[in-house]
Amino acid sequence: MFGSADSDIAEPSHHVRRCDACATPARVFVLLTSGGGMAFCEQHARRYYDTLRPRAVVIEPLPGVDRPMRTLST
Ligand SMILES: [Zn+2]
């Protein structure tokens, strides 16, 4: 389901990720350039987007999230 380039990344699809800021179910997964990963609810993803963007390799919705990430750019 994901490309081989993601082989060293913890796969978030088999359990419910919680927002790292408020512990509600996360909707967005952020892979940082440092190698770590963070998950955020939509509210916190928006709040931290400008901070995370230059440090992130990937910012993407978690599997099962139907709302596209482009909502974060508004
Ligand atoms: Zn949150």
PDB file of the backbone (N, CA, C, O) and the ligand in Angstrom, with CONECT records:
HET     ZN  A 101       1
ATOM      1  N   MET A   1       0.806  -1.195   0.000  1.00  0.00           N
ATOM      2  CA  MET A   1       0.000   0.000   0.000  1.00  0.00           C
ATOM      3  C   MET A   1       0.854   1.266   0.000  1.00  0.00           C
ATOM      4  O   MET A   1       0.446   2.292  -0.545  1.00  0.00           O
ATOM      5  N   PHE A   2       2.039   1.195   0.612  1.00  0.00           N
ATOM      6  CA  PHE A   2       2.964   2.306   0.538  1.00  0.00           C
ATOM      7  C   PHE A   2       4.202   1.882  -0.239  1.00  0.00           C
ATOM      8  O   PHE A   2       4.485   0.690  -0.362  1.00  0.00           O
ATOM      9  N   GLY A   3       4.929   2.841  -0.755  1.00  0.00           N
ATOM     10  CA  GLY A   3       6.113   2.544  -1.526  1.00  0.00           C
ATOM     11  C   GLY A   3       7.242   2.024  -0.656  1.00  0.00           C
ATOM     12  O   GLY A   3       7.213   2.170   0.566  1.00  0.00           O
ATOM     13  N   SER A   4       8.227   1.423  -1.282  1.00  0.00           N
ATOM     14  CA  SER A   4       9.339   0.846  -0.542  1.00  0.00           C
ATOM     15  C   SER A   4      10.155   1.915   0.189  1.00  0.00           C
ATOM     16  O   SER A   4      10.864   1.600   1.145  1.00  0.00           O
ATOM     17  N   ALA A   5      10.065   3.139  -0.237  1.00  0.00           N
ATOM     18  CA  ALA A   5      10.799   4.211   0.422  1.00  0.00           C
ATOM     19  C   ALA A   5      10.335   4.406   1.857  1.00  0.00           C
ATOM     20  O   ALA A   5      11.045   5.003   2.667  1.00  0.00           O
ATOM     21  N   ASP A   6       9.150   3.906   2.175  1.00  0.00           N
ATOM     22  CA  ASP A   6       8.614   4.054   3.525  1.00  0.00           C
ATOM     23  C   ASP A   6       8.932   2.865   4.418  1.00  0.00           C
ATOM     24  O   ASP A   6       8.371   2.746   5.507  1.00  0.00           O
ATOM     25  N   SER A   7       9.819   1.986   3.977  1.00  0.00           N
ATOM     26  CA  SER A   7       9.999   0.719   4.671  1.00  0.00           C
ATOM     27  C   SER A   7      10.514   0.884   6.095  1.00  0.00           C
ATOM     28  O   SER A   7      10.296   0.004   6.928  1.00  0.00           O
ATOM     29  N   ASP A   8      11.186   1.981   6.392  1.00  0.00           N
ATOM     30  CA  ASP A   8      11.723   2.155   7.738  1.00  0.00           C
ATOM     31  C   ASP A   8      10.818   3.013   8.624  1.00  0.00           C
ATOM     32  O   ASP A   8      11.204   3.402   9.727  1.00  0.00           O
ATOM     33  N   ILE A   9       9.644   3.296   8.144  1.00  0.00           N
ATOM     34  CA  ILE A   9       8.707   4.143   8.885  1.00  0.00           C
ATOM     35  C   ILE A   9       7.658   3.265   9.559  1.00  0.00           C
ATOM     36  O   ILE A   9       7.107   2.344   8.955  1.00  0.00           O
ATOM     37  N   ALA A  10       7.404   3.571  10.806  1.00  0.00           N
ATOM     38  CA  ALA A  10       6.378   2.819  11.523  1.00  0.00           C
ATOM     39  C   ALA A  10       5.034   2.990  10.808  1.00  0.00           C
ATOM     40  O   ALA A  10       4.583   4.109  10.567  1.00  0.00           O
ATOM     41  N   GLU A  11       4.426   1.899  10.486  1.00  0.00           N
ATOM     42  CA  GLU A  11       3.166   1.937   9.751  1.00  0.00           C
ATOM     43  C   GLU A  11       2.013   2.270  10.693  1.00  0.00           C
ATOM     44  O   GLU A  11       1.740   1.499  11.613  1.00  0.00           O
ATOM     45  N   PRO A  12       1.347   3.367  10.495  1.00  0.00           N
ATOM     46  CA  PRO A  12       0.334   3.805  11.457  1.00  0.00           C
ATOM     47  C   PRO A  12      -1.054   3.224  11.218  1.00  0.00           C
ATOM     48  O   PRO A  12      -1.997   3.578  11.925  1.00  0.00           O
ATOM     49  N   SER A  13      -1.195   2.343  10.241  1.00  0.00           N
ATOM     50  CA  SER A  13      -2.538   2.005   9.795  1.00  0.00           C
ATOM     51  C   SER A  13      -3.232   0.933  10.628  1.00  0.00           C
ATOM     52  O   SER A  13      -4.429   0.705  10.452  1.00  0.00           O
ATOM     53  N   HIS A  14      -2.512   0.272  11.530  1.00  0.00           N
ATOM     54  CA  HIS A  14      -3.114  -0.872  12.207  1.00  0.00           C
ATOM     55  C   HIS A  14      -3.570  -0.578  13.626  1.00  0.00           C
ATOM     56  O   HIS A  14      -4.068  -1.464  14.321  1.00  0.00           O
ATOM     57  N   HIS A  15      -3.402   0.659  14.051  1.00  0.00           N
ATOM     58  CA  HIS A  15      -3.941   1.036  15.349  1.00  0.00           C
ATOM     59  C   HIS A  15      -4.314   2.511  15.283  1.00  0.00           C
ATOM     60  O   HIS A  15      -3.879   3.244  14.395  1.00  0.00           O
ATOM     61  N   VAL A  16      -5.112   2.913  16.224  1.00  0.00           N
ATOM     62  CA  VAL A  16      -5.569   4.302  16.220  1.00  0.00           C
ATOM     63  C   VAL A  16      -4.485   5.186  16.794  1.00  0.00           C
ATOM     64  O   VAL A  16      -4.091   5.035  17.951  1.00  0.00           O
ATOM     65  N   ARG A  17      -4.011   6.102  15.987  1.00  0.00           N
ATOM     66  CA  ARG A  17      -3.049   7.074  16.483  1.00  0.00           C
ATOM     67  C   ARG A  17      -3.802   8.169  17.223  1.00  0.00           C
ATOM     68  O   ARG A  17      -4.906   8.562  16.843  1.00  0.00           O
ATOM     69  N   ARG A  18      -3.183   8.642  18.273  1.00  0.00           N
ATOM     70  CA  ARG A  18      -3.755   9.754  19.023  1.00  0.00           C
ATOM     71  C   ARG A  18      -2.962  11.014  18.736  1.00  0.00           C
ATOM     72  O   ARG A  18      -1.753  10.966  18.513  1.00  0.00           O
ATOM     73  N   CYS A  19      -3.648  12.128  18.746  1.00  0.00           N
ATOM     74  CA  CYS A  19      -2.982  13.407  18.573  1.00  0.00           C
ATOM     75  C   CYS A  19      -1.920  13.576  19.659  1.00  0.00           C
ATOM     76  O   CYS A  19      -2.192  13.361  20.840  1.00  0.00           O
ATOM     77  N   ASP A  20      -0.703  13.966  19.250  1.00  0.00           N
ATOM     78  CA  ASP A  20       0.377  14.144  20.214  1.00  0.00           C
ATOM     79  C   ASP A  20       0.161  15.361  21.101  1.00  0.00           C
ATOM     80  O   ASP A  20       0.858  15.527  22.102  1.00  0.00           O
ATOM     81  N   ALA A  21      -0.779  16.200  20.754  1.00  0.00           N
ATOM     82  CA  ALA A  21      -1.023  17.418  21.521  1.00  0.00           C
ATOM     83  C   ALA A  21      -2.228  17.303  22.448  1.00  0.00           C
ATOM     84  O   ALA A  21      -2.243  17.919  23.514  1.00  0.00           O
ATOM     85  N   CYS A  22      -3.241  16.524  22.062  1.00  0.00           N
ATOM     86  CA  CYS A  22      -4.450  16.520  22.880  1.00  0.00           C
ATOM     87  C   CYS A  22      -5.079  15.134  23.035  1.00  0.00           C
ATOM     88  O   CYS A  22      -6.093  15.003  23.721  1.00  0.00           O
ATOM     89  N   ALA A  23      -4.510  14.099  22.420  1.00  0.00           N
ATOM     90  CA  ALA A  23      -4.922  12.715  22.638  1.00  0.00           C
ATOM     91  C   ALA A  23      -6.264  12.351  22.025  1.00  0.00           C
ATOM     92  O   ALA A  23      -6.772  11.257  22.273  1.00  0.00           O
ATOM     93  N   THR A  24      -6.845  13.228  21.240  1.00  0.00           N
ATOM     94  CA  THR A  24      -7.995  12.806  20.458  1.00  0.00           C
ATOM     95  C   THR A  24      -7.493  12.007  19.254  1.00  0.00           C
ATOM     96  O   THR A  24      -6.316  12.103  18.906  1.00  0.00           O
ATOM     97  N   PRO A  25      -8.357  11.225  18.617  1.00  0.00           N
ATOM     98  CA  PRO A  25      -7.896  10.448  17.455  1.00  0.00           C
ATOM     99  C   PRO A  25      -7.261  11.348  16.400  1.00  0.00           C
ATOM    100  O   PRO A  25      -7.837  12.349  15.975  1.00  0.00           O
ATOM    101  N   ALA A  26      -6.057  10.957  15.994  1.00  0.00           N
ATOM    102  CA  ALA A  26      -5.322  11.788  15.038  1.00  0.00           C
ATOM    103  C   ALA A  26      -5.868  11.617  13.633  1.00  0.00           C
ATOM    104  O   ALA A  26      -6.380  10.558  13.269  1.00  0.00           O
ATOM    105  N   ARG A  27      -5.750  12.663  12.866  1.00  0.00           N
ATOM    106  CA  ARG A  27      -6.191  12.628  11.470  1.00  0.00           C
ATOM    107  C   ARG A  27      -5.046  12.865  10.498  1.00  0.00           C
ATOM    108  O   ARG A  27      -5.182  12.637   9.296  1.00  0.00           O
ATOM    109  N   VAL A  28      -3.912  13.327  11.028  1.00  0.00           N
ATOM    110  CA  VAL A  28      -2.788  13.698  10.167  1.00  0.00           C
ATOM    111  C   VAL A  28      -1.507  13.102  10.738  1.00  0.00           C
ATOM    112  O   VAL A  28      -1.252  13.188  11.940  1.00  0.00           O
ATOM    113  N   PHE A  29      -0.707  12.500   9.868  1.00  0.00           N
ATOM    114  CA  PHE A  29       0.588  11.980  10.284  1.00  0.00           C
ATOM    115  C   PHE A  29       1.680  12.839   9.667  1.00  0.00           C
ATOM    116  O   PHE A  29       1.640  13.169   8.482  1.00  0.00           O
ATOM    117  N   VAL A  30       2.664  13.196  10.500  1.00  0.00           N
ATOM    118  CA  VAL A  30       3.770  14.032  10.038  1.00  0.00           C
ATOM    119  C   VAL A  30       5.068  13.259  10.219  1.00  0.00           C
ATOM    120  O   VAL A  30       5.403  12.847  11.329  1.00  0.00           O
ATOM    121  N   LEU A  31       5.790  13.065   9.136  1.00  0.00           N
ATOM    122  CA  LEU A  31       7.108  12.450   9.202  1.00  0.00           C
ATOM    123  C   LEU A  31       8.143  13.560   9.187  1.00  0.00           C
ATOM    124  O   LEU A  31       8.229  14.338   8.237  1.00  0.00           O
ATOM    125  N   LEU A  32       8.931  13.621  10.260  1.00  0.00           N
ATOM    126  CA  LEU A  32       9.879  14.721  10.403  1.00  0.00           C
ATOM    127  C   LEU A  32      11.200  14.391   9.731  1.00  0.00           C
ATOM    128  O   LEU A  32      11.549  13.222   9.563  1.00  0.00           O
ATOM    129  N   THR A  33      11.935  15.435   9.346  1.00  0.00           N
ATOM    130  CA  THR A  33      13.251  15.234   8.737  1.00  0.00           C
ATOM    131  C   THR A  33      14.213  14.584   9.722  1.00  0.00           C
ATOM    132  O   THR A  33      15.188  13.956   9.310  1.00  0.00           O
ATOM    133  N   SER A  34      13.953  14.724  11.006  1.00  0.00           N
ATOM    134  CA  SER A  34      14.792  14.096  12.028  1.00  0.00           C
ATOM    135  C   SER A  34      14.578  12.589  12.085  1.00  0.00           C
ATOM    136  O   SER A  34      15.343  11.876  12.734  1.00  0.00           O
ATOM    137  N   GLY A  35      13.551  12.109  11.416  1.00  0.00           N
ATOM    138  CA  GLY A  35      13.278  10.676  11.380  1.00  0.00           C
ATOM    139  C   GLY A  35      12.117  10.267  12.247  1.00  0.00           C
ATOM    140  O   GLY A  35      11.612   9.153  12.113  1.00  0.00           O
ATOM    141  N   GLY A  36      11.681  11.130  13.124  1.00  0.00           N
ATOM    142  CA  GLY A  36      10.555  10.812  13.975  1.00  0.00           C
ATOM    143  C   GLY A  36       9.239  11.060  13.269  1.00  0.00           C
ATOM    144  O   GLY A  36       9.182  11.672  12.202  1.00  0.00           O
ATOM    145  N   GLY A  37       8.193  10.571  13.889  1.00  0.00           N
ATOM    146  CA  GLY A  37       6.869  10.803  13.349  1.00  0.00           C
ATOM    147  C   GLY A  37       5.961  11.359  14.418  1.00  0.00           C
ATOM    148  O   GLY A  37       6.092  11.026  15.596  1.00  0.00           O
ATOM    149  N   MET A  38       5.043  12.203  14.004  1.00  0.00           N
ATOM    150  CA  MET A  38       4.076  12.752  14.939  1.00  0.00           C
ATOM    151  C   MET A  38       2.700  12.646  14.317  1.00  0.00           C
ATOM    152  O   MET A  38       2.555  12.609  13.095  1.00  0.00           O
ATOM    153  N   ALA A  39       1.698  12.599  15.169  1.00  0.00           N
ATOM    154  CA  ALA A  39       0.324  12.546  14.686  1.00  0.00           C
ATOM    155  C   ALA A  39      -0.464  13.658  15.360  1.00  0.00           C
ATOM    156  O   ALA A  39      -0.273  13.957  16.539  1.00  0.00           O
ATOM    157  N   PHE A  40      -1.342  14.252  14.593  1.00  0.00           N
ATOM    158  CA  PHE A  40      -2.134  15.350  15.126  1.00  0.00           C
ATOM    159  C   PHE A  40      -3.580  15.225  14.689  1.00  0.00           C
ATOM    160  O   PHE A  40      -3.878  14.697  13.617  1.00  0.00           O
ATOM    161  N   CYS A  41      -4.462  15.712  15.523  1.00  0.00           N
ATOM    162  CA  CYS A  41      -5.830  15.920  15.084  1.00  0.00           C
ATOM    163  C   CYS A  41      -5.835  17.076  14.087  1.00  0.00           C
ATOM    164  O   CYS A  41      -4.835  17.775  13.924  1.00  0.00           O
ATOM    165  N   GLU A  42      -6.951  17.262  13.438  1.00  0.00           N
ATOM    166  CA  GLU A  42      -6.998  18.299  12.405  1.00  0.00           C
ATOM    167  C   GLU A  42      -6.750  19.688  12.990  1.00  0.00           C
ATOM    168  O   GLU A  42      -6.081  20.525  12.384  1.00  0.00           O
ATOM    169  N   GLN A  43      -7.298  19.908  14.163  1.00  0.00           N
ATOM    170  CA  GLN A  43      -7.131  21.222  14.782  1.00  0.00           C
ATOM    171  C   GLN A  43      -5.666  21.525  15.060  1.00  0.00           C
ATOM    172  O   GLN A  43      -5.180  22.612  14.745  1.00  0.00           O
ATOM    173  N   HIS A  44      -4.964  20.563  15.650  1.00  0.00           N
ATOM    174  CA  HIS A  44      -3.563  20.815  15.974  1.00  0.00           C
ATOM    175  C   HIS A  44      -2.678  20.759  14.734  1.00  0.00           C
ATOM    176  O   HIS A  44      -1.657  21.444  14.681  1.00  0.00           O
ATOM    177  N   ALA A  45      -3.042  19.973  13.754  1.00  0.00           N
ATOM    178  CA  ALA A  45      -2.291  19.979  12.504  1.00  0.00           C
ATOM    179  C   ALA A  45      -2.326  21.365  11.877  1.00  0.00           C
ATOM    180  O   ALA A  45      -1.313  21.856  11.379  1.00  0.00           O
ATOM    181  N   ARG A  46      -3.484  21.983  11.906  1.00  0.00           N
ATOM    182  CA  ARG A  46      -3.584  23.349  11.384  1.00  0.00           C
ATOM    183  C   ARG A  46      -2.751  24.314  12.204  1.00  0.00           C
ATOM    184  O   ARG A  46      -2.041  25.165  11.668  1.00  0.00           O
ATOM    185  N   ARG A  47      -2.856  24.160  13.537  1.00  0.00           N
ATOM    186  CA  ARG A  47      -2.182  25.106  14.422  1.00  0.00           C
ATOM    187  C   ARG A  47      -0.666  25.048  14.229  1.00  0.00           C
ATOM    188  O   ARG A  47       0.009  26.077  14.247  1.00  0.00           O
ATOM    189  N   TYR A  48      -0.144  23.845  14.047  1.00  0.00           N
ATOM    190  CA  TYR A  48       1.309  23.667  13.978  1.00  0.00           C
ATOM    191  C   TYR A  48       1.834  23.568  12.558  1.00  0.00           C
ATOM    192  O   TYR A  48       3.026  23.345  12.350  1.00  0.00           O
ATOM    193  N   TYR A  49       0.964  23.729  11.592  1.00  0.00           N
ATOM    194  CA  TYR A  49       1.367  23.483  10.210  1.00  0.00           C
ATOM    195  C   TYR A  49       2.566  24.328   9.789  1.00  0.00           C
ATOM    196  O   TYR A  49       3.514  23.814   9.195  1.00  0.00           O
ATOM    197  N   ASP A  50       2.523  25.613  10.094  1.00  0.00           N
ATOM    198  CA  ASP A  50       3.622  26.490   9.679  1.00  0.00           C
ATOM    199  C   ASP A  50       4.936  26.127  10.361  1.00  0.00           C
ATOM    200  O   ASP A  50       6.015  26.312   9.798  1.00  0.00           O
ATOM    201  N   THR A  51       4.827  25.603  11.591  1.00  0.00           N
ATOM    202  CA  THR A  51       6.027  25.174  12.308  1.00  0.00           C
ATOM    203  C   THR A  51       6.544  23.847  11.767  1.00  0.00           C
ATOM    204  O   THR A  51       7.750  23.642  11.628  1.00  0.00           O
ATOM    205  N   LEU A  52       5.605  22.949  11.464  1.00  0.00           N
ATOM    206  CA  LEU A  52       5.987  21.603  11.047  1.00  0.00           C
ATOM    207  C   LEU A  52       6.467  21.553   9.607  1.00  0.00           C
ATOM    208  O   LEU A  52       7.352  20.764   9.277  1.00  0.00           O
ATOM    209  N   ARG A  53       5.908  22.364   8.768  1.00  0.00           N
ATOM    210  CA  ARG A  53       6.147  22.233   7.333  1.00  0.00           C
ATOM    211  C   ARG A  53       7.630  22.236   6.965  1.00  0.00           C
ATOM    212  O   ARG A  53       8.055  21.369   6.201  1.00  0.00           O
ATOM    213  N   PRO A  54       8.448  23.185   7.480  1.00  0.00           N
ATOM    214  CA  PRO A  54       9.869  23.163   7.095  1.00  0.00           C
ATOM    215  C   PRO A  54      10.639  21.996   7.704  1.00  0.00           C
ATOM    216  O   PRO A  54      11.756  21.713   7.272  1.00  0.00           O
ATOM    217  N   ARG A  55      10.071  21.314   8.694  1.00  0.00           N
ATOM    218  CA  ARG A  55      10.762  20.205   9.358  1.00  0.00           C
ATOM    219  C   ARG A  55      10.215  18.855   8.923  1.00  0.00           C
ATOM    220  O   ARG A  55      10.686  17.812   9.375  1.00  0.00           O
ATOM    221  N   ALA A  56       9.235  18.876   8.059  1.00  0.00           N
ATOM    222  CA  ALA A  56       8.540  17.639   7.719  1.00  0.00           C
ATOM    223  C   ALA A  56       8.942  17.131   6.348  1.00  0.00           C
ATOM    224  O   ALA A  56       9.096  17.898   5.397  1.00  0.00           O
ATOM    225  N   VAL A  57       9.108  15.822   6.271  1.00  0.00           N
ATOM    226  CA  VAL A  57       9.303  15.180   4.979  1.00  0.00           C
ATOM    227  C   VAL A  57       7.949  14.966   4.323  1.00  0.00           C
ATOM    228  O   VAL A  57       7.767  15.207   3.129  1.00  0.00           O
ATOM    229  N   VAL A  58       7.008  14.510   5.131  1.00  0.00           N
ATOM    230  CA  VAL A  58       5.676  14.196   4.637  1.00  0.00           C
ATOM    231  C   VAL A  58       4.648  14.678   5.655  1.00  0.00           C
ATOM    232  O   VAL A  58       4.810  14.478   6.858  1.00  0.00           O
ATOM    233  N   ILE A  59       3.618  15.298   5.171  1.00  0.00           N
ATOM    234  CA  ILE A  59       2.445  15.581   5.999  1.00  0.00           C
ATOM    235  C   ILE A  59       1.264  14.999   5.246  1.00  0.00           C
ATOM    236  O   ILE A  59       0.927  15.444   4.149  1.00  0.00           O
ATOM    237  N   GLU A  60       0.645  14.007   5.845  1.00  0.00           N
ATOM    238  CA  GLU A  60      -0.397  13.320   5.097  1.00  0.00           C
ATOM    239  C   GLU A  60      -1.517  12.885   6.024  1.00  0.00           C
ATOM    240  O   GLU A  60      -1.296  12.699   7.221  1.00  0.00           O
ATOM    241  N   PRO A  61      -2.713  12.721   5.484  1.00  0.00           N
ATOM    242  CA  PRO A  61      -3.802  12.210   6.306  1.00  0.00           C
ATOM    243  C   PRO A  61      -3.565  10.748   6.630  1.00  0.00           C
ATOM    244  O   PRO A  61      -3.015  10.001   5.820  1.00  0.00           O
ATOM    245  N   LEU A  62      -3.982  10.347   7.814  1.00  0.00           N
ATOM    246  CA  LEU A  62      -3.876   8.947   8.189  1.00  0.00           C
ATOM    247  C   LEU A  62      -4.845   8.121   7.355  1.00  0.00           C
ATOM    248  O   LEU A  62      -5.848   8.650   6.876  1.00  0.00           O
ATOM    249  N   PRO A  63      -4.561   6.828   7.173  1.00  0.00           N
ATOM    250  CA  PRO A  63      -5.485   5.963   6.427  1.00  0.00           C
ATOM    251  C   PRO A  63      -6.881   6.033   7.033  1.00  0.00           C
ATOM    252  O   PRO A  63      -7.052   5.987   8.251  1.00  0.00           O
ATOM    253  N   GLY A  64      -7.846   6.142   6.178  1.00  0.00           N
ATOM    254  CA  GLY A  64      -9.218   6.213   6.632  1.00  0.00           C
ATOM    255  C   GLY A  64      -9.722   7.632   6.790  1.00  0.00           C
ATOM    256  O   GLY A  64     -10.916   7.855   6.989  1.00  0.00           O
ATOM    257  N   VAL A  65      -8.810   8.597   6.701  1.00  0.00           N
ATOM    258  CA  VAL A  65      -9.218   9.996   6.776  1.00  0.00           C
ATOM    259  C   VAL A  65      -9.617  10.459   5.384  1.00  0.00           C
ATOM    260  O   VAL A  65      -8.823  10.420   4.445  1.00  0.00           O
ATOM    261  N   ASP A  66     -10.835  10.886   5.276  1.00  0.00           N
ATOM    262  CA  ASP A  66     -11.342  11.196   3.948  1.00  0.00           C
ATOM    263  C   ASP A  66     -11.096  12.637   3.533  1.00  0.00           C
ATOM    264  O   ASP A  66     -11.190  12.976   2.354  1.00  0.00           O
ATOM    265  N   ARG A  67     -10.785  13.473   4.496  1.00  0.00           N
ATOM    266  CA  ARG A  67     -10.621  14.883   4.153  1.00  0.00           C
ATOM    267  C   ARG A  67      -9.191  15.156   3.691  1.00  0.00           C
ATOM    268  O   ARG A  67      -8.256  14.829   4.421  1.00  0.00           O
ATOM    269  N   PRO A  68      -8.987  15.720   2.551  1.00  0.00           N
ATOM    270  CA  PRO A  68      -7.637  15.921   2.022  1.00  0.00           C
ATOM    271  C   PRO A  68      -6.872  16.985   2.794  1.00  0.00           C
ATOM    272  O   PRO A  68      -7.464  17.904   3.360  1.00  0.00           O
ATOM    273  N   MET A  69      -5.536  16.850   2.809  1.00  0.00           N
ATOM    274  CA  MET A  69      -4.688  17.756   3.556  1.00  0.00           C
ATOM    275  C   MET A  69      -4.697  19.176   3.027  1.00  0.00           C
ATOM    276  O   MET A  69      -4.256  20.092   3.720  1.00  0.00           O
ATOM    277  N   ARG A  70      -5.185  19.377   1.826  1.00  0.00           N
ATOM    278  CA  ARG A  70      -5.137  20.744   1.298  1.00  0.00           C
ATOM    279  C   ARG A  70      -5.940  21.704   2.159  1.00  0.00           C
ATOM    280  O   ARG A  70      -5.780  22.920   2.056  1.00  0.00           O
ATOM    281  N   THR A  71      -6.813  21.153   3.018  1.00  0.00           N
ATOM    282  CA  THR A  71      -7.548  22.035   3.922  1.00  0.00           C
ATOM    283  C   THR A  71      -6.616  22.727   4.898  1.00  0.00           C
ATOM    284  O   THR A  71      -6.969  23.766   5.456  1.00  0.00           O
ATOM    285  N   LEU A  72      -5.416  22.163   5.115  1.00  0.00           N
ATOM    286  CA  LEU A  72      -4.476  22.769   6.041  1.00  0.00           C
ATOM    287  C   LEU A  72      -3.854  24.043   5.486  1.00  0.00           C
ATOM    288  O   LEU A  72      -3.388  24.890   6.248  1.00  0.00           O
ATOM    289  N   SER A  73      -3.844  24.178   4.203  1.00  0.00           N
ATOM    290  CA  SER A  73      -3.141  25.311   3.606  1.00  0.00           C
ATOM    291  C   SER A  73      -3.992  26.566   3.589  1.00  0.00           C
ATOM    292  O   SER A  73      -3.535  27.621   3.147  1.00  0.00           O
ATOM    293  N   THR A  74      -5.195  26.467   4.054  1.00  0.00           N
ATOM    294  CA  THR A  74      -6.072  27.641   4.041  1.00  0.00           C
ATOM    295  C   THR A  74      -5.979  28.394   5.364  1.00  0.00           C
ATOM    296  O   THR A  74      -6.647  29.412   5.543  1.00  0.00           O
TER     297      THR A  74
HETATM  298 ZN    ZN A 101      -5.012  17.626  18.896  1.00  0.00          ZN2+
END
